């Protein structure tokens, strides 16, 4: 994931949403020695019991890709579990992105493209796809609920900004629900 800044990492909002639901969560970014503005990965663990593990996530159940230009430049899919949910900020489908094999291959990944940047521009007025992607994530995985995500957004942002972000998350949640229904997921 490539957050705008570490304090707005998507993993943080996922973990806060899980806490609101009474679950345990752990979120952390991974910064390399790369230059300023380089891609950043963020991880989140969610469980019903305390999480004692403190190492990187090596076999994720879900992957959120905010920048589709990284698809063929970085090995984003290494270690991804079979049937994992892949959520990409894109207006193109798997075939157009060159990822048809991921959706139909032996691993049978559940690959979904959501126009998160477009939704952010429409509702927030800025190219910040984080929150729309999380709305879609909630719809596609069921790992967090939309209501808890909305509350986490409300706790993270000032009221006017939160309201616009909640609208973007709801729009993405609805789109992702339709996409999943059409895909039979």
N, C-alpha and C positions, 0 to 999 in steps of 0.2 A: 504494500500500500504506500502511497506517496502523499502524506498529509501536507497541508499548507504550512503548518508549524507543529512541533511536537505536542503542544498543549491542545491541539485540535485533532489528534490522531483518531481515526475511526475506531481503533481498538479501545480507546478510552470510553467512548460513548456506548460501545457494545458491552463493556464490562460494567459500567454504571447501570445500564438497562438490566443486566443480569442480577446485580445487587438489589435493584428495586424489586425484582421478582423473588428475592429471598435466596438466590443462588450464590455460589462462590465464583469469582472471576479474577483473572490476572491479565493485565495488558502491559505490553512493553514494546518500545520501538527498537530497531536495530540499525545503528548508524555505523557505517564503515569509515574508512579514512578518505572517502571520496571528497570531491570538491563540493562547494556550496551549490545547492540546487540539484544535486544528484538524487536519483531515486532512493527512497527510504522504504524499508520494510517495517511493518508493525504486526505484532502477534497478539492474540487473545485466546485465553483458555477459559472455558466455562464448565462448571461441574456442580453437582448437587452436594458434594462433600468438600472439605477444605483441600486446597491445592498446595502441595508441598514442593512440587517440581519447580525448578528455577532455571531450566535450560531452554534453548531455542526450540520452537515447534518444528520438528523434522518431518512429520507426517500429518499435514493438515487435512481436516474434513471439509474445509471450505477455503476458497481463495477469492479475494476481492481485488480486482485490478483497476486502478483509477486511471492509468495512462496506457491506452491500447498501443501506443508506439513502442512499448517495451516488449510486446508479445514475441517478436522474433529477434530481439537483441539480448535478452536475459533469459536464463532457464528458470522461468517462473513456476513450472509444473513439477519440478523435482520433488519426489517424496509424496506427492499428492495421493491420497487414498482412493481406491476404486469407488466409483459412484459419488465422488466428492462434488460439491456445488462450486462451479466457477462462475463468478459474476464479473462481467466486464463493462466498463464505462464505454459504450460504443453505440453508434446508430446502425452499424452493419451486423449481419448475422454471422454465424460460425463459418459458413462457406466463404463469404467475402473477406473474413479476417484470416483465412487460411488455417482454420482450426476444426474443420469438419471431422477430421480423424479423431479428435479428442471427444467429440460428442457421440461418434458412432463406433469408436474403437473398442478394444477389448476391455478397457477400464470403465467404459460407459459413464463418463463424466456428465454431470448435469450442467451444461454450459448455457448461460443466459446473458444476452447483451441488453443493457438498459441505457437509455440516453440521459445519463445522470447530469452531465454538464449542461445539456439543453434545459433540463428541469430546474437546475440551480439558477441558470440565467433567467428563466421565466419567473421563478418564485422568490429568489434571493437577490437577483440582480447582479450576481457575480459568478465567475467560473469556479465554483467550489463544489465538486461532485460528492464530497464525503457523505453528507447527510442523506441525499437521495439514494446513494448506494446502500446505506444502512437501512433505509425504508424497504428497498428491494430485498436486501438480505433477510430482513424480518419475515417478509412474505414468502420467500423461497425456501428458507430453512426451518422456520418455526423455532429457532434457537433463542430468539428474543421476541417479545410481543411489541406490537406497534404502540400500545399505550405506555409501556415502560420506556420505549425509545423516545416518545414525545415528552415524557417527564424528564428523562435524562437531558434532552435538548433544552428544556425549560430551566434546568439547573445549571447548564453550561453557558448559556448565552443570555444577554440582556433581553428583556421582554419583546421588543419589536423585532430583533434579529431572530429570536427563538420562534416567534409566530411565523415568520417567512420560512424558516428551516423546517418547521413542523409541516407546513403546507407542501414543501418539496418532498419531505419524507412520505407523506400521505399519497401524493401523486405517484411516486415511485412504487409504493406498496401496492397501489391499485394496478399499475401497469404490470408489475412483476406477477401479481396474482393472475392476471389474464394470460401472461406469457406462460406461466407454469401450467395453467389449465389447458392451454392449447397444446403444450408439449406432453400432457398426460402425466405430469409430475405430481 
